[in-house]
């Protein structure tokens, strides 16, 4: 399965799908799956060629349906506290560390990372312009609030605001958080790189796995 680059509709699909007729929707959905799957295969091939190892990605996308706002490939042999995902939505493609906090201990763990691994976080954010830190709090009514910081916004004030956001939720007993560190490439960047984008995704994948080990 050859990867020839992503196309605009791979992103636009998520904005247009609700207005599509059934046949148009099914055809477009299958195209998105095919292009995303071929990207994943190419990343796996590059990984094996460079390391001799096997990168296991879930490429069945069984949960990808009409309600989905993204298509996600999860790393199956990256089994630590974080999930490692390749995530495509209407705006961007991201290679991400994802931690869903639902308990007091998990929320405390996020606070520990932000406090004790600040130097590690900053090292990565200062060395790559595509990095984003995102934290989302989900309350009992399923409404959410969030904070986000990109590499170009990195400074003590912005970083401390994210830490304070998590700590304030913790103090209020709101432990349900989505904590995401990612390499994120917007639609234009993905399309511009064409076939070479698979190499970019592979490099981001290797870096994000290294980062996870250093945050442990």
N, C-alpha and C positions, 0 to 999 in steps of 0.2 A: 504494500500500500504506500504509494509515493506521496510525499508531502510537497505540494506546490505553492504553499503560502495560504494564509487566510484571506477571505474576501469580505467586502463590506457587509454583505447580507448575513454573515456569521454573527455580526454585532447587531445589525438592524432588526434581525428576526425577533429579538426580545421586545422591541418597541412595537412591531407591526403585527405580531402573531394573533392578538385578540381580534383584529379586524379582518383576518384572512378567512376565506371559505375553507371548508374541511379539506378538500383535495390540495389546495394551495398550501395550507398549513402543514399537511403531512409531507409534501414534497420538500418544503423549506426546512422542516425539522430534520428530515433525513439527510439533507445536504449539510446542515450544521454538524450533525453527529459524525458524518463521514469526514469532514474537514478536520474536526477536533480530534477524532480518533487517529487520523493519519499523522497529525502533529504529535500525538502521544507516542505512536509507534516510532516516529523518527527520533524523538528524544530518547526512547529506550535503546534504539540502535546506536546512537552516539554514546550513550552511557556505557553500553557493553563494549564498544570499540575502545573507549578511553580507559576503562577500568577492568574489563574482563568480568565484571559483576552483572547481576540481573536487577533491573529496576522494575518492580511489579506495580503496574497502574491498573486500577479498575476502569475498564473502558466499555463496560456494558451500558452504563447510564440508565439503569432501570427506573430511576426516580425522575428522569427527565420527561416532564409532561407539560400539559397546557398551562399549569399554574407556575411553572418554573421561571425564575428570573435569571437563571444562570445554568450552565452545564459544567460539571465538576468531575475531574479524574483524581481519585484519592490514591496516594501511595500505599500499597498494601504491605510492604516490608519496611515501612518507617514507623515502627510501633513503639512510640514513647508517649509522653504526656500530650504532645501536640499531634494534630493531624497535619500531614503535608499534602497540599492540594495544588492542582492546576485548575484555575477558575476563570471561565469566560462568561462575561455578561455584555450588556449593551454598550458599555463604555470602554472596557479594557480587558486584557488578559493578565492574570496575576499568578505568580507562584508564591504560595503562602504557607506560613505556619498558623494553624488555627487551633485555638483552645476555647472550648465552651465551658464556662464556669457555671455550676449549678449549686454548689455547696459553699459553706464558709471556708473550708480548707482550700478549695480551688481558688476562691477569691483571694485568700491570703497568699497563695502561691504566685498569683499575678502581681500582687503588691511587692512581694519579695524580689521578683524578677526586675521590676521597675526600679526598685531601690538598690539592690545588690549587684545587678548586672548592667548598670547604666553605662559603664565604660565599654562593655561589649556592644551594646546597642548603638552607642554613638560611633564606635569604630566603623560599623557597617553602614550606618546612615551617612556618615561623612565621606565614605569612599564610593557610594553609588547613588546617583541622582534619581533612581527609579524606586527608592524604598518608601514605604508608607507604614505608619503605625496607626491602627484603628481600634477603638474600644467602643462597644455598644452595650448599653444597659437595657434590659427588657423587664418591664414591671408586670404585675399580676394581670393587668388588662391587655397585655401583649403590645402596649405602646412602647416605643423605644426612644432613647436619647443617646447621643454619641459624640465622641471627640475624635479628631483625626489630625495627624501631623505628617507632612511629606518631608523628604530630605532637605529641600530648600528652606523649610520652615524650622529646622532644628535649632533650638536655642534653649537655655535653661528655663525660661518662662514657659514656653510651650510644652516642654517635657514635664515640668512640675505641674502644669495644668492637667495633664493626662493622669499623672499619679494622684493628684487631688480628686479627680473625677472618680477613680476607682475607690479611693479611701472613703470618700463621702458616701458612695453606694454601700460600701462595707459597713460603715457606721449606722446606716439606716436599715441594715439587714437585707439589702438587695444584693444577692449574690449571683444572680443570673446575668452573666456577661458573655459577650463574644469578644475575644481578644485575638487580634490578627496582626501579624508582621508579614509584609509582603514586598516582593519585587513586582511592581505594577506598570504595565505598558499600555498606553492609551491606543485607541483604534488606529489613529494615523501612524503611530510608531510601528504597530504590528504589520500594517499593510505595506509600509515603506520597506521593511526588512525582507518581505516576501519569503523565499525559501530559506534564507539565512536565519529567519526567526527561530527555527528549531534549535540552532546553536545557542542563541540567546536564552531560550527557555532552559536548555540543558545547563548552561553556566549558572543561571539563577537557581536552579534546582540543587546543584552541588553546593552553592553558597548558602542556601537556606538550611540545608541539612547540617552543614558545618556550624552554622549559627545556632541551630537547635542544640547541638552537643555542647556548645560553649555556654548556653543558658541553663543547662541542666545542673 
